[in-house]
Amino acid sequence: MKLILKWLLSAMALLAVASLYSGVQVNSFSDALIAAFVIGLLNTVVRPILIVLTLPVTVLTLGLFLFVINAWMFLWASSLLNGFQVQGFGAALLGSLIYTMIGVVINSALERLFFKQ
Protein backbone atom coordinates (compact mmCIF):
# COMPACT_ATOMS: atom_id res chain seq x y z
CA MET A 1 0.00 0.00 0.00
CA LYS A 2 2.80 2.41 0.93
CA LEU A 3 4.60 1.80 -2.39
CA ILE A 4 1.49 2.52 -4.47
CA LEU A 5 0.74 5.66 -2.44
CA LYS A 6 4.34 6.84 -2.84
CA TRP A 7 4.15 6.23 -6.59
CA LEU A 8 0.90 8.23 -6.90
CA LEU A 9 2.30 11.07 -4.79
CA SER A 10 5.53 11.07 -6.81
CA ALA A 11 3.50 11.44 -9.99
CA MET A 12 1.65 14.35 -8.42
CA ALA A 13 5.04 15.81 -7.43
CA LEU A 14 6.10 15.66 -11.09
CA LEU A 15 2.95 17.52 -12.05
CA ALA A 16 3.76 20.10 -9.37
CA VAL A 17 7.31 20.49 -10.76
CA ALA A 18 5.86 21.00 -14.23
CA SER A 19 3.46 23.66 -12.97
CA LEU A 20 6.14 25.44 -10.90
CA TYR A 21 8.90 25.38 -13.51
CA SER A 22 8.44 25.83 -17.26
CA GLY A 23 11.58 23.83 -18.14
CA VAL A 24 9.77 20.61 -17.23
CA GLN A 25 6.60 19.53 -19.03
CA VAL A 26 4.27 16.64 -18.28
CA ASN A 27 1.36 16.06 -20.65
CA SER A 28 -1.03 14.15 -18.37
CA PHE A 29 -1.35 12.34 -15.07
CA SER A 30 -0.81 8.98 -16.79
CA ASP A 31 2.42 10.33 -18.29
CA ALA A 32 3.41 11.53 -14.81
CA LEU A 33 2.74 8.03 -13.42
CA ILE A 34 4.96 6.47 -16.07
CA ALA A 35 7.67 9.10 -15.57
CA ALA A 36 7.62 8.64 -11.78
CA PHE A 37 7.99 4.89 -12.30
CA VAL A 38 10.91 5.33 -14.72
CA ILE A 39 12.65 7.87 -12.47
CA GLY A 40 12.21 5.54 -9.51
CA LEU A 41 13.55 2.61 -11.51
CA LEU A 42 16.58 4.57 -12.72
CA ASN A 43 17.25 5.83 -9.19
CA THR A 44 17.05 2.27 -7.85
CA VAL A 45 19.16 0.52 -10.50
CA VAL A 46 21.46 3.00 -12.27
CA ARG A 47 22.06 5.74 -9.67
CA PRO A 48 23.97 3.53 -7.17
CA ILE A 49 26.28 2.37 -9.95
CA LEU A 50 26.93 5.97 -11.04
CA ILE A 51 27.58 7.00 -7.44
CA VAL A 52 30.23 4.30 -7.03
CA LEU A 53 31.84 5.09 -10.40
CA THR A 54 31.99 8.83 -9.68
CA LEU A 55 32.98 8.54 -6.03
CA PRO A 56 36.32 10.38 -6.45
CA VAL A 57 34.61 13.34 -8.13
CA THR A 58 31.85 13.30 -5.52
CA VAL A 59 34.39 13.38 -2.69
CA LEU A 60 36.40 16.10 -4.43
CA THR A 61 33.30 18.28 -4.82
CA LEU A 62 32.15 17.54 -1.26
CA GLY A 63 29.03 15.74 -2.49
CA LEU A 64 27.84 18.40 -4.90
CA PHE A 65 28.34 16.05 -7.86
CA LEU A 66 25.33 14.08 -6.58
CA PHE A 67 23.18 16.95 -7.88
CA VAL A 68 24.63 16.30 -11.34
CA ILE A 69 23.80 12.58 -11.05
CA ASN A 70 20.22 13.44 -10.05
CA ALA A 71 19.93 15.76 -13.04
CA TRP A 72 21.23 13.02 -15.34
CA MET A 73 18.58 10.60 -14.04
CA PHE A 74 15.88 13.23 -14.59
CA LEU A 75 17.14 14.03 -18.10
CA TRP A 76 17.56 10.37 -18.98
CA ALA A 77 13.99 9.59 -17.92
CA SER A 78 12.73 12.43 -20.13
CA SER A 79 14.68 11.09 -23.09
CA LEU A 80 13.02 7.69 -22.68
CA LEU A 81 9.44 9.02 -22.52
CA ASN A 82 7.23 11.02 -24.86
CA GLY A 83 4.88 12.66 -22.35
CA PHE A 84 7.66 13.96 -20.08
CA GLN A 85 10.00 16.61 -21.46
CA VAL A 86 12.91 18.46 -19.88
CA GLN A 87 14.42 21.42 -21.75
CA GLY A 88 18.11 20.64 -21.22
CA PHE A 89 20.58 19.95 -18.44
CA GLY A 90 19.95 23.18 -16.52
CA ALA A 91 16.22 22.48 -16.50
CA ALA A 92 16.93 18.92 -15.40
CA LEU A 93 19.10 20.18 -12.55
CA LEU A 94 16.49 22.63 -11.27
CA GLY A 95 13.60 20.23 -11.92
CA SER A 96 15.33 17.40 -10.07
CA LEU A 97 16.04 19.70 -7.12
CA ILE A 98 12.37 20.70 -6.88
CA TYR A 99 11.28 17.08 -7.34
CA THR A 100 13.68 15.94 -4.62
CA MET A 101 12.45 18.59 -2.17
CA ILE A 102 8.84 17.56 -2.74
CA GLY A 103 9.91 13.90 -2.44
CA VAL A 104 11.49 14.56 0.96
CA VAL A 105 8.19 16.01 2.18
CA ILE A 106 6.29 13.02 0.76
CA ASN A 107 8.65 10.51 2.41
CA SER A 108 8.41 12.31 5.73
CA ALA A 109 4.61 12.34 5.59
CA LEU A 110 4.46 8.66 4.62
CA GLU A 111 6.81 7.68 7.43
CA ARG A 112 4.59 9.48 9.94
CA LEU A 113 1.44 7.96 8.43
CA PHE A 114 2.62 4.35 8.25
CA PHE A 115 4.85 4.17 11.31
CA LYS A 116 2.64 5.77 13.94
CA GLN A 117 3.10 4.30 17.38
Secondary structure, DSSP 4 states (H G I P E B T S, - for coil): -HHHHHHHHHHHHHHHHHHH-TTEEE--HHHHHHHHHHHHHHHHHHHHHHHHHTHHHHHHTTTTHHHHHHHHHHHHHHHH-SSEEE-SHHHHHHHHHHHHHHHHHHHHHHHHHHT--
